[in-house]
Amino acid sequence: MSKKDSKPHSSFSPRYYHAPPPRFINFEGIMRFVKLLKTVIGSFPPKKLVLEKAIEWAVDLQLAHGIDVVSDGEQRADMIGYFSSLPGLGTRPTGLHVKSRVEPFSDTRSFMKFHDLRFVTDYLTSRGRDDVKVKVSITGPVTLGFACACNGVSHYSGVRDMRLYSDFASALKPLVEQVAKTGCYVQVDEPSLSIRVMESSKAVKIVNETLRGVPASVCNEGKLIVHVCGPLTPPLFADLMNLDAPILSLAFSAPSVLKNVEAVSNQVLETHGKMLGIGCVSVQASKKQDVEPFDSVVQRLKTIVDKVGRDRIAFLHPDCGLRGTGEDALEPILETVASSARYLCRTF
């Protein structure tokens, strides 16, 4: 590393925000490929089984409740821990930290999520369920960068150094491209966009650096998603429209996000050619009886449909990942997603 490279940059450099023209998204193409699909965000509670059996457990639960686009249940680690071997990161008792410049994997195929993706696709084939699609979630550059830098940061000037996030975007970009090449759905998880780690307009540009290599055909088939859980405001929702992804996965059901429906707009979605994934049931449940009644979910769905229109809803899913959800509450939550999809298809 040169002496120049080793110096932290405390000021924002415009070269890290050179963005290409907005990606043209063929909404009519999306509508040809995307029906109302049931999915999950990604994670399930860690199951104390051999890894392969834990993944099978998570997939079987999803299949039992008619989930159309399944995940591997993220049984190895949490959304940050998956990146422990990313060049530039180190491990401390408090979690991952930034120990040097963040760089891409030398071989993206070595990333552990690709091993689990192959296992899931083979398992679905063995079950005679090739009709079921698979989604891979990749933690986004803003969320991953902020979480790691909060545990300690070297090479960069601190958590506000925009080089940090641009380098994370460059490191994650090949992973997103590799998922896209498999034909699977790819979801970039960016919960930090709703907690104002940085100005939302700047955060969107950073995320778009990660999405830049995804072929337009993947967007037009509705297979690229950005998940943002947390409270929304109309200005934040407007900024999210500049993401280079056709589908935004949002939360509407936990107490902290019930007002998100007030921030969304059919007109804004139509103007930008976007569709939504609707978090239709809260994941904040430890027991079966903690899961909200289906009648409450139906009333919320009616309000959401009134605001955005049925034709702007691509997915139904839980609000967020299920890692912190009680195991007894999993099946009621998944059944609520399935029942909600049946309700929307029957009523609208």
ABEGO torsion letter per residue (X at the ends): XBAAAABBBABBBAAAABBBBBBBBBAAAAAAABBBBBBBAGBBBBBBBBAAAAAAAAAAAAAAAGBABBBAGGAABBAAAAAAABBGBBBBAAEBBBABBBBBBABAAABAAAAAAAAAAAAAAAAGAAABBBBBBBBBAAAAAAAAAAAEBBGBAEAABAAAAAAAAAAAAAAAAAAAAAGBBBBBBBAAAAAGABBAAAAAAAAAAAAAABBAAAAAAGABBBBBBEBBBAAAAAAAAABABABBBBBAABAAAAAAAAABBAAAAAAAGBBBBBBABBABBABAAABBBAAAAAAAAAAAAAAAEAAABABBBBABBAAABBAAAAAAAAAAAAAAAAAAAAAX
